[in-house]
Amino acid sequence: MTEPLPPALALRGLAKSFGGARALDGVELTVGAREIHGLLGHNGSGKSTLVKILSGYHAPDPGATLQLFGEPLRLPLTRAEQRARGLAFVHQNLGLAPQLSVLENMRVAEITAGRPFIDWRAQRRAALASLQQFGLSIDPDQAVASLLPVERALIAIVRAFAAIDATRSGRELHGLLVLDEPTPFLARDDVERLFRLMRQVVAQGASVLFISHDLDEILEITDRATVLRDGRVAGSFETRHTGRERIVELIAGHAPVTTSSAGAVAGRGGAAAEIAFEVRELGGAALQPIDLQLRRGEIVGLTGLLGSGYEQVLQHLFGAVPATQGVLQAGRERIELRSLTPAAAVRAGFAFLPGDRQGASGAGGLSVLDNLLLPDLSRFFRGGRLQWPIMRGHAQALATRHRVRPVDVDMKLAALSGGNAQKVLLAKWLDVGPRLLLLEEPTQGVDVGAREDLWAAIRDIAAAGTVVLCASSDLEQLEALCDRVLVFARGRCRAEVDRATLSKAELLRQCYAAVAA
Amino acid sequence: MSRKHGSTSRASVGALVERFALLGAWLVVIAGFGIALPGSFLTWQNFAVMFASQAPAALLALALIVPLTCGDYDLSGGAVVTLAAVILGVLNVVHQQPIGLALAAALAAGLLVGVVNAFFIVYVRIPSLVVTLGTASLVTGFVQWFSDSSTISGLDAGFVDWIIVRQLFGISYAFYVAALVALLLWYVFEYTPLGRRMLFVGKSREVARLNGIRVDRVRAGALITSSVLATLAGVVYAGVLGSADPFSGLNFLLPAFAAAFLGATSIKPGRFNAGGTFIAVYFLASGITGLSMFGIPLWVTSAFNGAALIIAVTLSQFARGRAESDLG
């Protein structure tokens, strides 16, 4: 009867390079009017780069075209353009101020708009209207901090929709809501509430681009979906007519012939080696109890999708985040993990390299030397004073051995490149010879050369008998490094992939299969 | 003095200038006032008096850099100076107790303030600025009640004699007490594992914690040390004056902070350090002394100290931020 509506979003020829690396290459993405469109892809597929280009954070390489509701626009869009065209984002962190009330959070744009006085009654009316529009019974005076996680997500979405709704011209609503993984920490029932809201949003006339790792969610809520792999579109399909296996295949790519590289690293830390650590019933706030047997010289990978809880294992084993239960047994030595502190863990010979290089791993404002020698300064305290000449020599030798460039131990850590800074921080722990080395995303944001160096250093220390646990979402890294990999989903360990079958594609399959289990 | 392990080969001229700029500025101030007032300013007598009379200020500034290095402020230091002085005065003069006992009581009181600060800051996790602002006022109130808001003169002659009358190379012992504490702090900061741990705690608590440092203990220890050193400043102050003044000790706090931050621009730029702090105290004191010899009105001192604090913090911010980018 009427003319078909133009698509909400039409992206063509989108490319983005960082340095020499292509993050996106010739990507096309179409989100139909009043459609819920899923965007899938594993870490490194280019998903987050795409979202960042849409939100104006990155500028794409020249040549990309964008149409919003049939209107051609130039990327990157400014905030004002996004607002005027009804493009709104809800990012994973939701962007809410927990200490402030629901009302203040929902109306933050209007409240801070620079008018001399705030009409609180009008603001309250508007907030209540938004909540009622979607049948939400949330007290607008409640602090956001006191809401359930799902309610916070709902508030963030309602707020984003209100911004779109404000652009409504006449009866017609043009709007695209981009939801960037708002669900990874939500329980099943809560996800249902979120989906109900998303359907209501569409019923009002808006479209949704829904980014998620969760195949079940994609299958349930989306009309169509696009899969990215290695910066290209691997496939775009109607969800109804597409099976789970097909989607996993699109995410993972065709399974390459594996087991060829296995022989090279297998053998060390194999089943023959003695058990160094036995972890029993380790559990935490986001981790269901698990048992682990770790053998001398073994490199064990931990992985899963976002929010699956695998990162928690390292945090708990080091006491960085207290576990709620669990015991670690090393021979006759017994450590209660509930009361383990990082200081006690270091004394016990554990080392932890957090993924947050800047905020948790090393002090950027201090020198390479300061950072390198921190874990055990008592070695250099002789005759009532720190022996600076010895320390300097030791640090220099260490930096040289681990191929830190440049070898200037007086440089501030912050002045080094990511890869070199990470070499310093790994060398720091290797130097004190830990029994258990806990690595969190050890090569994130690191160039290829440094990555190989870091891997070599990790293999060396494992060969010397140290047990290495490596938590990472970088499956290529796990394939290259690990003897076996534990795959987590929803706070549980769901599968173990051993050396014989270990490959990136297999891990991907397990990651997505584990969620469905 | 902390030059030993610097990279002499690579240290550029610029860095050298930065390290010793404060010392140079001090010499310029001395030369300026020396030319203007050769007969009064540029005399050994004037400097000997200044070295001794500023010893309490120096001790307080040194006290402050201990928690500052660990990332905490101690605003109660000035109040603790008066607390220690007044306890000496009341116990030794009013109650006729031996000076040894009075000293022990002052030390105990100082320790108590430090422990209270540490409890609320480290255990209850209230920002140090808030807690020590509160204890500063609390202690000041107690001091006024305890001393009846009046100056108590007539302190033990032997004690006063030791602090201010006896001299070495023409300078009273008071100065050497401060110099010794400066040396001690320099040693701890530079040559002990504890000093390095304090540095990491101050730069990033999370990094320190995940490297196995007991952050809470380090912070609590620093806050208690600060109060103990402020107590020592109060004891020396009482000795320098020969009496216990319940008010004037409070005036030391602002210049002490100015000296701490100014000190962080030199010797070891970007870090609070004992040598820089010590020089900064006497740099600021030289300015005030020179100005007062010109007969400037009283309000100038206040304005001078306030301006000095802000300028010092600005300079130390530049010294700190210069080479540091996005990392903590």
Interface residues (C-beta under 8 A of the other chain):
Chain A: F318 A320 T341 P342 A343 A345 V346 R347 F352 P354 Q358 G359 A360 S361 G362 A363 G364 G365 L366 D370 L374 P375 L377 S378 F381 G384 R385 L386 W388 P389 M391 R392 D408 D410 K412 L413 A414 A415
Chain B: K4 H5 S7 R10 Y187 E190 Y191 T192 P193 R196 R197 L199 F200 K203 S204 E206 V207 A208 R209 L210 N211 G212 I213 R214 G270 R320 A323 E324 S325 D326 L327 G328
